[in-house]
Amino acid sequence: MGQNTMKLYGLTLKGVDWMIHEVRVTDIKSMMELLTEQRYDETIKRYRSPYVYRGIPNVDFKLETSVQRNCKNKQKSLEKVILRSFTKYAAIQDHHLPESMWRQMFIGQQHGLPTRLLDWTFSPTIAMHFATSGEQLAYMSLHDAVLWKIDMEEINGLLPDAYQEKLQKNKAYAFTVDMLSELATDIDKYDEDMQGKAMVLIEPPSIDERIINQYAYFSIVPCEIHDIEGFIDQNTNNTYKYIIDKDLKWQIRDVLDQMNVNERIVYPGLDGLSTWIKRMYYVID
């Protein structure tokens, strides 16, 4: 990709090289190549992408769930308490919450509840938006950003047989809540099935416009996976970590705005509109 440099790091397991590919992006042309990457699918004679993406505004931030950050080594004992407390008070807003622990997670995640869900998006432009937003505007040029890319097919290949068969039967890349509920009704069963060796990618129900506009996916991180990046490094060979040079971030931001990828779209409503206007008229010293 242009003048980018690549560093490979990882280890060898049973004769197979597993690693995260680290690529530094220093020019806008390379970013555009990344945003338009697809594969030609001979079976349907169309171009499709098997990837999902996650954007992070600071290279020093790790891949971790909000419940890992909030509860640290107490996650296992506190997670159910958090969901139970949320459902107790939020059920007045959604009468279906008590019926599904997965629904509790999705709705709670959208409102800032600590959960084991890790956000991804099918859209690289949306991921790039998150990589160049979400921090104080004065700090935009201080930190390199990160765009993670994982291969859904590769992640799904780690799943237990019953989960892979469910995906194949439904001709799907990702689970729905109904599909997952047929295999695991709660987090204990899910953790028992995953054994810290796999994680499900799930497409959440369209419970609000944010999920729809963000083209959202989630990975449900098992309790036994404490180091998400270590897990990916040891179990995949098609994962990429694109480091976006800090000097490129404002230019990328302006390109995304021209493409109509911004807070006004990602966060429908007056809050998103106000954040977009604030950034559009921010004066850089």
N, C-alpha and C positions, 0 to 999 in steps of 0.2 A: 504494500500500500504506500506508494510514493516514497518519501524519504524516511518513513517510520523505521524504528528499530524494534526488533523482537527479542525477548528473553524467554527462554523455556526453563521452567523449574518443576520438579516433581520427583517421583521415584519409580522404581520398577517393581511390579508385583507379578509374580508367576510368569515372567517372561514378557509381560505386556507393559509398555510405557504409558503411564497415566500422568497427566500433567495439566496445569493451567498455562495457557499461552498468554503472555503479557505483551501488549503492543502499545507503543507510544504514538499518539496522534498529535502532530504538530502543524498540520496545514488543513485548510478547509476542504481541499479536493479529496483528501483521504477520508474525512468525515462523511462526505457525500457518497463515496463508494460504500462505506459502511451502512449508510441509511437505505441503500437500494439493493443490498445483497439478498439474492434469492437463489433457489435451485429449480431447474427445469424438471418437472415430473412427467416422465414419458407416458405413464398410464393415463393421465388426464390431459396431456399436452398443454399444460399450463405451468406458470411459474408460482412456486409456493416456498414459504420459509418454515423450517422446523424449529426456529429459535424463539426464545423469549428473552427479554432484556430487563435490566434494572439499572437506573441511573443514580449516582451518589455524588453530591457536590464537593466532597472533600476526600482525597485519596487516603487520608488517615482513618476514615470511618470503615469499620469492618462489616461484613455480612453477618447480621444477627437479628433475631426477632425482637419485637418490643417486649415480650414477656421475659426473654433472656436479659435484656438491659434492665428491666424493672425489678425482677425477682431473683436474678442471678442464680445461685445454687439452691434456692428455695422454690424453683419453678414447679417441681413435681407436686409439692404439698400445697402450693398456693393457686395453681392454675384453675382447678375446679371451683375453688372458693370465689375467684374473680368472676368466672362465668356464671356461677349461681347468684352472686350478688347483682351482677348486671341484669340477669333475666328477671330477678325479683322486681326490680324497679322499672325495667324497660318494657316489660310485657304489656303494660298499658298502651304502649305505642305499637306493639306488634304482638298480636295474640298467638301467633304461631311459634314464637321463640321457645317456649318450653318443649316443643316437639322435636327439636333438633339441636344438638350441641354444635354442629357445623354451622348452622344458621346463626347461632349466638355469636360464634367467632366472626363470621363475615360482617354482620351488622355492627358488632362491637369494634372491629378493626376500623371500619369507616368512621367511627366517632372517637377514635383515640384510645380504645380499650387495649391493654396489654394482651397480646395473643401470640400463639406460635406460628402465625401466618407470616410469610415473607412475600412482599409485593413484587410482582413482575408485570410486564406488559408485552403484548404481541407486537407493539409498534415501536420501532427503534427511535422514531422522532419523539414520542411521548417519553421514552426513557431518557433521551438527550435533554428534554425539557427539565426533568427532575435533576439531571446532572448539572444543569446551569441555572438552578433556582433553589429556593428553600433555605438560603442563607442570607445574612445581612448583606445588603447590596455593596456596602463599603468593603466587604471581605471577598468579593467575587474574584479579584485578581490575585489573591494571596495563596490560594490552594489549587493544585491540580484536581480535576474531577475524574470520575470513573464511570465507565459504562461496562456492565457485566453482560455477557451473552452465554446462555446455556442451550444445549441441544435437547429438545423435549424427547426425541426418540431415544437418545442416549440415557437420559434420566429414567425414562419409562422402562428401559431394558434392565434396570437394577431391581425393579419391583418383584415381589413374590408372584408365582405363577398365576394365582387366582386373580390378581389385580391386572396382570398383563392380558389375561383372557377376557376380562371385563372390557378393557379398552378395545381389544380386537373385535369382540362381539358387537360393540357399538360404533366401530370404525372411527374411533376418536383418538386425538392426541392427548386430551386432558379429561379428567373426571368432571362430572356434575355432582351436585349434592346428592341427588337420588342414586346415582351409580355408586358413590362412595358409601352411602348409608346401607346399601345392600350387602356390603362386605364388613363395614365397621360402624357400629352405631355410636361408639364413644371413643374417647382418646386412649383409654386403657387397651381396648381391643386393637386399635390402630398401632399403638406403640409395640404391642406384642407381635403384630404381623410384620412390622418394619424391622424390628431388631436393630435399629440404628444403622441399617445397611442400605436403606432406600427412603425415598420420600415421594409423596403423591403431588402431582401438579393438578390443580383444579381450576375450572372456570366458574367463577361465582355467579349466583343468580343475579339478574339485573334488578337489584333492589333500589338503586337510585341512578341518577344521570352520571355521577362521577365514575362508577364502575363501567358504564357503557362508553363514555367519552375517553376514558383512560385505557380502553381495550385491556382490561385487567385480568390477570391470572395470579394465583397464589401457589406457593409451595407450602405444604403442611409439614413443618419440620418436627420429626420425632424427638421425644424428650431425650433420647440417648445421643443425639447428635449435638454435641456442645460446641464444636468448632465447624461451622458450615463451610468455610473456605477450605479447611483441612479435608473435610469429607469430599468436596468436589475435586480437590487436587488429587486425592488418592483413588477416586473411582471414575473419573472421566478423562477423556483425551481430546474433547472437542469443545472445551470451555475457553472463552476468551475474556481477558480483562483489559479493556482499552483505557489507557490513561490519557485524559484530555489535558493538554498543556494549558496552564492557567492563563497564558497570554492569548489563548484562542477563545476563551469562554464568552467574552462579550460579543465577539463576532458571530459565534454560533447562536447566541441569544437573538441577535438581530436577524439572522437567517431564519430561525424558527418562528419569530414573530411574523416575518413576511409569508411564511408557510401557514400562518394561522394556527400555530401550536403554541399556546400560552395559557396563563392562569384563567383567562376569561372562558376558555373552552374546557380546560381540565377540571376546573372547579366552578361549575355553573352556579350563578347566583351573584348577589351583590358583593360578597366577600372576594370571590375570584376576580370580578370586574375591578374592584378597588385596588387589589394587589397588582393587577396588570397595569392599570393606569399609573400607580405609584412607581413601578419599575420603568415604564415607558418614559416618564418625565424625570427620572433620577439624573442628577447632574454629577458627572464623574469629575473629580478634582484633577 
